[in-house]
């Protein structure tokens, strides 16, 4: 078993991810055996940062693993083909960044089918955040994830 520290809004570079970096750096300096950082990635279609990989490499430079522990990429409803295409590109960007970071040890999609997603209950007018739609039909995001992992 390992000790991991997790947080949200630490997926890309910024004040919060810098604070997480400094926290883990301090814990390690004090002898706390931190093994990894869990990144909650509740993202928005079309707003996925270009600094994911840079930020995750910064975390792993501390000698810890990272894992994307909660990945979903929501959109404003209704769904259309352009939004689905952008969502696929965004999922590909996230998965590719993880694949490119040697110590990125895993990705967990935060549920798998839009029918059971937590998003609409917390973000009215938002949803369709997952690789399968409410009828369990594969969306372009699924293929993008598979391509990035290949």
C-alpha positions as a Markdown table, in Angstrom:
| # | Residue | x | y | z |
|---|---|---|---|---|
| 1 | Unk | 0.0 | 0.0 | 0.0 |
| 2 | Unk | 1.1 | 3.5 | -0.7 |
| 3 | Unk | 0.3 | 7.0 | 0.6 |
| 4 | Unk | -1.2 | 9.3 | -2.0 |
| 5 | Unk | -2.3 | 12.9 | -1.7 |
| 6 | Unk | -5.2 | 14.0 | -3.9 |
| 7 | Unk | -6.7 | 17.2 | -5.1 |
| 8 | Unk | -9.0 | 18.9 | -7.6 |
| 9 | Unk | -8.1 | 21.8 | -9.9 |
| 10 | Unk | -4.5 | 20.6 | -9.9 |
| 11 | Unk | -4.5 | 19.1 | -13.4 |
| 12 | Unk | -2.7 | 22.1 | -15.0 |
| 13 | Unk | -0.2 | 24.7 | -13.9 |
| 14 | Unk | -1.5 | 27.4 | -11.6 |
| 15 | Unk | -1.6 | 28.5 | -8.0 |
| 16 | Unk | -3.4 | 25.4 | -6.7 |
| 17 | Unk | -1.1 | 22.9 | -8.4 |
| 18 | Unk | 1.9 | 24.9 | -7.2 |
| 19 | Unk | 0.5 | 24.7 | -3.6 |
| 20 | Unk | 0.2 | 20.9 | -4.0 |
| 21 | Unk | 3.7 | 20.6 | -5.4 |
| 22 | Unk | 5.0 | 22.6 | -2.4 |
| 23 | Unk | 3.0 | 20.5 | 0.1 |
| 24 | Unk | 4.3 | 17.2 | -1.3 |
| 25 | Unk | 7.8 | 18.6 | -1.4 |
| 26 | Unk | 7.5 | 19.6 | 2.2 |
| 27 | Unk | 6.1 | 16.3 | 3.3 |
| 28 | Unk | 8.8 | 14.4 | 1.6 |
| 29 | Unk | 11.5 | 16.7 | 3.2 |
| 30 | Unk | 10.0 | 15.9 | 6.6 |
| 31 | Unk | 10.2 | 12.1 | 5.9 |
| 32 | Unk | 6.6 | 11.5 | 5.1 |
| 33 | Unk | 6.5 | 8.6 | 2.6 |
| 34 | Unk | 4.3 | 10.1 | 0.0 |
| 35 | Unk | 4.1 | 7.7 | -3.0 |
| 36 | Unk | 1.8 | 9.6 | -5.3 |
| 37 | Unk | -0.5 | 12.4 | -6.2 |
| 38 | Unk | -4.1 | 11.8 | -7.3 |
| 39 | Unk | -5.4 | 14.4 | -9.8 |
| 40 | Unk | -9.2 | 14.9 | -10.0 |
| 41 | Unk | -9.8 | 16.0 | -13.5 |
| 42 | Unk | -13.4 | 17.3 | -13.9 |
| 43 | Unk | -12.8 | 19.2 | -17.1 |
| 44 | Unk | -14.9 | 21.3 | -19.5 |
| 45 | Unk | -15.1 | 20.6 | -23.3 |
| 46 | Unk | -12.8 | 23.1 | -25.1 |
| 47 | Unk | -11.1 | 24.3 | -22.0 |
| 48 | Unk | -8.6 | 21.5 | -21.4 |
| 49 | Unk | -5.2 | 23.1 | -20.6 |
| 50 | Unk | -2.1 | 22.7 | -22.7 |
| 51 | Unk | 0.0 | 22.5 | -19.5 |
| 52 | Unk | -1.2 | 19.1 | -18.3 |
| 53 | Unk | 2.0 | 17.2 | -19.2 |
| 54 | Unk | 4.3 | 19.9 | -18.0 |
| 55 | Unk | 2.5 | 20.0 | -14.6 |
| 56 | Unk | 2.4 | 16.2 | -14.2 |
| 57 | Unk | 6.1 | 16.0 | -15.0 |
| 58 | Unk | 6.7 | 18.7 | -12.4 |
| 59 | Unk | 4.9 | 16.5 | -9.8 |
| 60 | Unk | 6.8 | 13.4 | -10.8 |
| 61 | Unk | 10.1 | 15.2 | -10.6 |
| 62 | Unk | 9.5 | 14.9 | -6.8 |
| 63 | Unk | 9.9 | 11.2 | -7.1 |
| 64 | Unk | 6.2 | 10.4 | -6.8 |
| 65 | Unk | 3.7 | 8.8 | -9.2 |
| 66 | Unk | 0.6 | 10.5 | -10.4 |
| 67 | Unk | -2.7 | 9.1 | -11.3 |
| 68 | Unk | -5.7 | 10.7 | -12.9 |
| 69 | Unk | -8.3 | 9.6 | -10.4 |
| 70 | Unk | -11.5 | 11.3 | -11.6 |
| 71 | Unk | -11.7 | 12.1 | -15.3 |
| 72 | Unk | -14.7 | 13.5 | -17.0 |
| 73 | Unk | -15.1 | 16.2 | -19.6 |
| 74 | Unk | -18.5 | 17.9 | -19.5 |
| 75 | Unk | -20.3 | 20.1 | -22.0 |
| 76 | Unk | -23.2 | 22.5 | -22.2 |
| 77 | Unk | -26.3 | 20.7 | -23.4 |
| 78 | Unk | -27.7 | 19.9 | -25.8 |
| 79 | Unk | -25.1 | 17.6 | -27.4 |
| 80 | Unk | -24.1 | 18.2 | -31.0 |
| 81 | Unk | -21.5 | 16.7 | -33.3 |
| 82 | Unk | -19.0 | 19.6 | -32.9 |
| 83 | Unk | -19.1 | 19.3 | -29.1 |
| 84 | Unk | -18.6 | 15.5 | -29.3 |
| 85 | Unk | -15.6 | 16.0 | -31.7 |
| 86 | Unk | -14.0 | 18.6 | -29.3 |
| 87 | Unk | -14.7 | 16.3 | -26.3 |
| 88 | Unk | -12.9 | 13.5 | -28.2 |
| 89 | Unk | -9.9 | 15.7 | -28.8 |
| 90 | Unk | -9.9 | 16.8 | -25.1 |
| 91 | Unk | -10.0 | 13.2 | -23.9 |
| 92 | Unk | -7.2 | 12.3 | -26.3 |
| 93 | Unk | -5.1 | 15.3 | -25.0 |
| 94 | Unk | -5.5 | 14.2 | -21.3 |
| 95 | Unk | -4.8 | 10.5 | -22.0 |
| 96 | Unk | -1.8 | 11.3 | -24.2 |
| 97 | Unk | -0.4 | 13.6 | -21.6 |
| 98 | Unk | -0.6 | 10.7 | -19.0 |
| 99 | Unk | 0.9 | 8.2 | -21.5 |
| 100 | Unk | 3.8 | 10.6 | -22.1 |
| 101 | Unk | 4.6 | 11.0 | -18.4 |
| 102 | Unk | 6.6 | 8.0 | -17.3 |
| 103 | Unk | 5.2 | 8.0 | -13.7 |
| 104 | Unk | 1.6 | 8.5 | -14.6 |
| 105 | Unk | 0.3 | 5.2 | -13.4 |
| 106 | Unk | -3.3 | 5.3 | -14.3 |
| 107 | Unk | -6.5 | 7.0 | -15.4 |
| 108 | Unk | -9.9 | 6.4 | -13.9 |
| 109 | Unk | -12.9 | 7.8 | -15.8 |
| 110 | Unk | -15.4 | 9.1 | -13.2 |
| 111 | Unk | -18.2 | 6.7 | -14.2 |
| 112 | Unk | -18.6 | 5.4 | -17.7 |
| 113 | Unk | -22.1 | 6.2 | -18.9 |
| 114 | Unk | -23.8 | 9.6 | -19.1 |
| 115 | Unk | -27.0 | 8.1 | -17.6 |
| 116 | Unk | -25.4 | 7.8 | -14.1 |
| 117 | Unk | -23.1 | 10.8 | -14.2 |
| 118 | Unk | -22.9 | 13.2 | -11.2 |
| 119 | Unk | -22.5 | 16.2 | -13.5 |
| 120 | Unk | -26.1 | 17.2 | -14.2 |
| 121 | Unk | -26.9 | 17.2 | -10.5 |
| 122 | Unk | -24.1 | 19.7 | -9.8 |
| 123 | Unk | -23.9 | 21.7 | -13.0 |
| 124 | Unk | -27.4 | 22.4 | -14.4 |
| 125 | Unk | -27.4 | 22.5 | -18.2 |
| 126 | Unk | -24.2 | 20.5 | -18.3 |
| 127 | Unk | -23.6 | 16.8 | -18.9 |
| 128 | Unk | -22.6 | 14.3 | -21.6 |
| 129 | Unk | -19.2 | 14.0 | -19.8 |
| 130 | Unk | -18.4 | 10.4 | -20.3 |
| 131 | Unk | -17.3 | 7.9 | -23.1 |
| 132 | Unk | -20.7 | 6.3 | -23.4 |
| 133 | Unk | -24.1 | 8.2 | -23.8 |
| 134 | Unk | -27.2 | 7.6 | -21.7 |
| 135 | Unk | -28.2 | 4.6 | -23.9 |
| 136 | Unk | -24.7 | 3.0 | -23.5 |
| 137 | Unk | -23.7 | 3.9 | -27.1 |
| 138 | Unk | -20.0 | 4.6 | -27.6 |
| 139 | Unk | -19.2 | 8.3 | -28.2 |
| 140 | Unk | -16.2 | 9.6 | -30.1 |
| 141 | Unk | -14.4 | 10.1 | -26.7 |
| 142 | Unk | -14.2 | 6.3 | -26.3 |
| 143 | Unk | -12.4 | 5.9 | -29.6 |
| 144 | Unk | -10.1 | 8.9 | -28.8 |
| 145 | Unk | -9.2 | 7.2 | -25.4 |
| 146 | Unk | -8.5 | 3.9 | -27.2 |
| 147 | Unk | -6.3 | 5.6 | -29.8 |
| 148 | Unk | -4.3 | 7.5 | -27.2 |
| 149 | Unk | -3.7 | 4.3 | -25.3 |
| 150 | Unk | -2.6 | 2.3 | -28.4 |
